[in-house]
């Protein structure tokens, strides 16, 4: 197909194509390269911009194509294709893409957007709570020297950075800063706070940030402090729908292992070595967040049943 007959959808790459990658592809025989993926309804290239530039560099004016007949948004398709193969999108690219998809498809679940953008549902949830629009536009500005710099929205960026660091502890500070739209020095402070088990947002920024944040709906109900959880757990243990199913047995094992009595909790808090306390605190938060999300999911399901 003639290259000039194709148009381009917006690229999910914040910094555009990689010139070195284009030159490397230009050294490969065009018959060995995968066909460019084109959205049939719009004739937009959704995967293969580097390959097209490589062909042009070699003076070629035609390209092999594969049509995608899906009715999906071309930008969403471009993100999906670039997640699956080829030159991978950076974390900053994927974060910005998720924010854009949240703006164009706010009804999509966090898990659906996460699967498209190659992120965790927790990260998408943090972006949804923090973002008022496109992350790349609202959190950064492109300077005259071509470099992106963070602007404003420090509290929101810190929340997102904290989420990213908890899920990806090996990320570099530059990667965190680029993805969350904050400076490397702020990313360093967030990392130190996360490691110490502290809130990533300092108290002086915290109140204003929390007033701005959208309240998730519905909220999980507060746990009953006087709940006799041992008797409740024993009741679940003899329930046939749990006891005789694989999922039920997994649930019972997890509950049995993760429920702490007041005395057990106090004993652990007193005796965990000081050099391990920050790590244990972070892990406890991760485990607690997972159970909190399960509580939300179950309450949402119960609510939907009540409405039918």
C-alpha positions as CSV (number, residue, x, y, z in Angstrom):
1,X,0.0,0.0,0.0
2,X,1.3,3.5,-0.7
3,X,2.7,5.1,2.4
4,X,1.2,8.5,1.4
5,X,-2.3,7.0,1.6
6,X,-2.0,6.5,5.4
7,X,-2.5,8.9,8.2
8,X,-1.4,8.8,11.8
9,X,-3.3,8.7,15.1
10,X,-1.8,10.4,18.1
11,X,1.2,8.6,19.3
12,X,1.2,7.3,22.9
13,X,4.9,8.1,23.1
14,X,5.4,11.5,24.9
15,X,8.8,12.1,23.2
16,X,7.8,10.8,19.7
17,X,9.7,8.2,17.8
18,X,13.2,7.0,18.7
19,X,15.6,8.0,15.9
20,X,18.1,5.2,16.9
21,X,15.4,2.6,16.7
22,X,14.4,3.9,13.3
23,X,17.9,3.7,12.0
24,X,18.2,0.1,13.3
25,X,15.0,-0.9,11.6
26,X,16.3,0.7,8.3
27,X,19.1,-1.9,8.3
28,X,16.6,-4.8,8.2
29,X,15.1,-6.1,5.0
30,X,11.6,-4.8,4.8
31,X,10.2,-8.4,4.1
32,X,11.5,-9.4,7.6
33,X,9.6,-6.6,9.3
34,X,6.0,-7.2,10.6
35,X,3.3,-5.4,8.5
36,X,2.1,-2.0,9.8
37,X,-1.3,-2.2,11.5
38,X,-3.9,0.2,10.1
39,X,-7.3,1.1,11.5
40,X,-9.5,0.3,8.5
41,X,-12.3,2.7,9.4
42,X,-9.9,5.7,9.5
43,X,-6.8,4.5,7.6
44,X,-4.8,5.6,10.5
45,X,-1.6,3.8,11.5
46,X,-2.0,2.4,15.0
47,X,1.2,0.3,15.1
48,X,4.3,0.7,13.0
49,X,5.3,4.4,13.0
50,X,9.0,3.4,13.5
51,X,8.8,0.9,10.6
52,X,7.2,3.5,8.3
53,X,10.0,6.0,9.1
54,X,12.6,3.3,8.4
55,X,11.1,2.6,5.0
56,X,11.0,6.3,4.1
57,X,14.6,6.5,5.2
58,X,15.4,3.8,2.7
59,X,13.6,5.7,0.0
60,X,10.6,3.3,-0.2
61,X,7.1,4.5,-0.8
62,X,5.0,1.4,-0.2
63,X,4.4,-0.8,2.9
64,X,2.8,-4.1,3.8
65,X,-0.2,-3.5,6.1
66,X,-2.6,-5.5,8.3
67,X,-6.0,-4.0,8.8
68,X,-7.6,-3.8,12.2
69,X,-11.4,-3.9,11.8
70,X,-12.2,-3.2,15.5
71,X,-14.5,-0.4,16.4
72,X,-12.3,0.7,19.2
73,X,-10.8,4.2,19.6
74,X,-7.6,4.3,17.4
75,X,-5.6,5.7,20.3
76,X,-6.6,2.9,22.6
77,X,-5.6,0.4,19.9
78,X,-2.3,2.1,19.4
79,X,-1.6,1.8,23.1
80,X,-2.5,-1.9,23.2
81,X,-0.3,-2.7,20.2
82,X,2.7,-0.9,21.6
83,X,2.3,-2.6,24.9
84,X,2.3,-6.1,23.4
85,X,5.5,-5.9,21.2
86,X,8.1,-3.7,19.5
87,X,9.8,-0.9,21.3
88,X,8.1,-0.8,24.7
89,X,6.3,2.3,26.0
90,X,8.0,3.9,29.0
91,X,6.2,4.0,32.3
92,X,5.6,7.8,31.7
93,X,4.1,7.0,28.3
94,X,1.8,4.3,29.8
95,X,0.7,6.6,32.7
96,X,-0.1,9.5,30.4
97,X,-2.0,7.1,28.1
98,X,-4.0,5.8,31.0
99,X,-4.9,9.4,32.0
100,X,-6.0,10.2,28.5
101,X,-8.1,7.0,28.3
102,X,-9.7,7.9,31.6
103,X,-10.7,11.2,30.1
104,X,-12.2,9.7,26.9
105,X,-13.6,6.5,28.5
106,X,-14.5,7.5,32.1
107,X,-17.0,4.7,32.3
108,X,-14.3,2.0,31.9
109,X,-13.2,0.2,35.0
110,X,-9.8,0.6,36.5
111,X,-9.0,-3.0,35.6
112,X,-10.0,-2.5,31.9
113,X,-7.8,0.6,31.5
114,X,-5.0,-1.1,33.4
115,X,-5.1,-4.0,30.9
116,X,-4.9,-1.6,28.0
117,X,-2.1,0.6,29.3
118,X,0.0,-2.1,30.9
119,X,-0.4,-0.8,34.4
120,X,-1.9,-2.2,37.6
121,X,-5.5,-1.4,38.6
122,X,-4.1,0.3,41.7
123,X,-2.0,2.7,39.7
124,X,-5.0,3.5,37.4
125,X,-7.1,4.1,40.5
126,X,-4.5,6.5,41.8
127,X,-4.5,8.3,38.4
128,X,-8.3,8.5,38.4
129,X,-8.3,10.0,41.9
130,X,-5.5,12.5,41.1
131,X,-6.1,13.5,37.5
132,X,-8.3,16.3,36.2
133,X,-7.3,15.6,32.6
134,X,-4.3,14.5,30.6
135,X,-1.4,13.9,32.9
136,X,1.2,14.9,30.4
137,X,-0.5,18.3,29.9
138,X,-1.6,19.1,33.4
139,X,1.4,17.9,35.3
140,X,4.3,18.9,32.9
141,X,5.2,21.7,30.5
142,X,7.5,21.3,27.5
143,X,10.3,23.9,27.8
144,X,12.1,25.7,24.9
145,X,15.0,23.2,25.3
146,X,12.6,20.3,24.6
147,X,12.7,19.0,28.1
148,X,9.5,18.3,30.1
149,X,9.3,19.8,33.6
150,X,6.7,19.2,36.3
151,X,4.4,22.0,37.3
152,X,2.1,22.3,40.3
153,X,-0.2,19.5,41.5
154,X,2.5,18.3,43.9
155,X,0.2,16.5,46.3
156,X,-1.5,14.5,43.5
157,X,1.9,13.7,41.9
158,X,3.2,12.4,45.3
159,X,0.2,10.1,45.7
160,X,0.7,8.6,42.3
161,X,4.5,8.3,42.9
162,X,3.9,6.5,46.1
163,X,1.6,4.0,44.4
164,X,4.2,3.4,41.7
165,X,7.0,2.9,44.2
166,X,5.0,0.5,46.3
167,X,4.2,-1.6,43.2
168,X,7.6,-1.2,41.5
169,X,10.2,-0.8,44.2
170,X,13.1,-1.1,41.7
171,X,12.0,1.9,39.7
172,X,14.6,4.7,39.4
173,X,13.8,8.1,40.7
174,X,13.8,9.5,37.2
175,X,11.3,7.0,36.0
176,X,9.0,7.7,39.0
177,X,9.4,11.5,38.4
178,X,8.6,11.3,34.7
179,X,5.5,9.0,35.3
180,X,4.0,11.0,38.2
181,X,4.9,14.5,36.8
182,X,7.0,15.5,39.7
183,X,10.7,16.5,40.1
184,X,13.4,13.9,40.9
185,X,14.0,15.6,44.3
186,X,10.3,15.2,45.1
187,X,10.4,11.6,44.0
188,X,13.4,11.0,46.3
189,X,11.4,12.5,49.2
190,X,8.4,10.3,48.4
191,X,10.6,7.2,48.2
192,X,12.0,8.0,51.7
193,X,8.5,8.5,53.1
194,X,7.3,5.2,51.6
195,X,10.3,3.3,53.0
196,X,9.6,4.8,56.4
197,X,5.9,3.9,56.3
198,X,4.9,7.6,56.2
199,X,2.3,9.3,54.1
200,X,3.9,10.4,50.7
201,X,2.1,13.8,51.1
202,X,3.5,16.1,53.8
203,X,1.0,17.4,56.3
204,X,1.2,21.0,54.8
205,X,0.0,19.7,51.5
206,X,-2.2,16.9,52.8
207,X,-5.4,18.8,53.8
208,X,-5.8,20.7,50.6
209,X,-5.1,17.6,48.5
210,X,-7.7,15.5,50.4
211,X,-10.3,18.2,50.0
212,X,-9.8,18.1,46.2
213,X,-9.7,14.4,45.8
214,X,-12.8,12.7,44.5
215,X,-14.4,10.4,47.0
216,X,-14.5,6.9,45.7
217,X,-18.0,5.4,45.5
218,X,-19.1,3.4,47.2
219,X,-16.8,3.5,50.3
220,X,-16.2,0.4,52.2
221,X,-18.2,0.4,55.5
222,X,-16.2,0.7,58.7
223,X,-15.3,-2.6,60.2
224,X,-17.2,-3.5,63.4
225,X,-14.8,-3.1,66.3
226,X,-16.8,-5.4,68.5
227,X,-17.1,-8.2,65.8
228,X,-16.3,-11.6,67.2
229,X,-14.3,-12.6,64.2
230,X,-13.3,-16.0,65.5
231,X,-16.9,-17.1,65.7
232,X,-17.6,-15.5,62.3
233,X,-14.7,-17.4,60.8
234,X,-15.8,-20.6,62.3
235,X,-19.2,-20.1,60.8
236,X,-17.6,-19.6,57.4
237,X,-15.5,-22.8,57.9
238,X,-18.6,-25.0,58.0
239,X,-20.4,-23.3,55.1
240,X,-20.6,-26.0,52.4
241,X,-20.4,-23.4,49.6
242,X,-16.9,-22.4,50.9
243,X,-15.7,-25.7,52.4
244,X,-16.3,-27.8,49.3
245,X,-15.1,-25.4,46.6
246,X,-11.5,-24.6,45.6
247,X,-12.1,-20.8,45.8
248,X,-13.8,-21.2,49.1
249,X,-11.0,-23.2,50.6
250,X,-8.4,-20.6,49.4
251,X,-10.5,-17.8,51.0
252,X,-10.7,-19.6,54.3
253,X,-6.9,-20.2,54.3
254,X,-6.2,-16.6,53.6
255,X,-8.6,-15.4,56.3
256,X,-7.2,-17.8,58.8
257,X,-3.6,-16.6,58.1
258,X,-4.3,-12.9,58.0
259,X,-6.7,-12.1,60.8
260,X,-4.9,-10.7,63.8
261,X,-6.2,-10.5,67.4
262,X,-5.6,-7.3,69.3
263,X,-3.0,-9.1,71.4
264,X,-1.2,-10.6,68.4
265,X,-1.1,-7.2,66.7
266,X,0.3,-5.5,69.8
267,X,2.9,-8.3,70.2
268,X,4.1,-7.9,66.6
269,X,4.2,-4.1,66.8
270,X,6.4,-4.4,70.0
271,X,8.8,-7.1,68.8
272,X,9.4,-6.4,65.1
273,X,13.1,-5.3,64.8
274,X,13.4,-1.6,64.2
275,X,15.4,-2.1,61.0
276,X,12.5,-4.2,59.5
277,X,9.6,-2.0,60.8
278,X,9.3,0.2,57.6
279,X,9.3,-2.8,55.3
280,X,6.7,-4.6,57.5
281,X,4.6,-1.5,57.6
282,X,4.6,-1.2,53.9
283,X,3.7,-4.8,53.4
284,X,0.9,-4.6,55.9
285,X,-0.5,-1.6,54.0
286,X,-0.3,-3.6,50.7
287,X,-2.1,-6.6,52.3
288,X,-4.6,-4.3,54.0
289,X,-5.3,-2.4,50.7
290,X,-6.0,-5.7,48.9
291,X,-8.5,-6.8,51.6
292,X,-10.1,-3.3,51.6
293,X,-10.5,-3.6,47.8
294,X,-12.1,-7.0,48.2
295,X,-14.5,-5.5,50.8
296,X,-15.4,-2.8,48.2
297,X,-16.0,-5.3,45.5
298,X,-18.2,-7.5,47.6
299,X,-20.3,-4.5,48.8
300,X,-20.7,-3.3,45.3
301,X,-21.9,-6.7,44.2
302,X,-24.3,-6.9,47.2
303,X,-25.6,-3.4,46.3
304,X,-26.2,-4.5,42.7
305,X,-28.1,-7.5,43.9
306,X,-30.2,-5.4,46.2
307,X,-31.1,-3.1,43.2
308,X,-32.3,-6.0,41.0
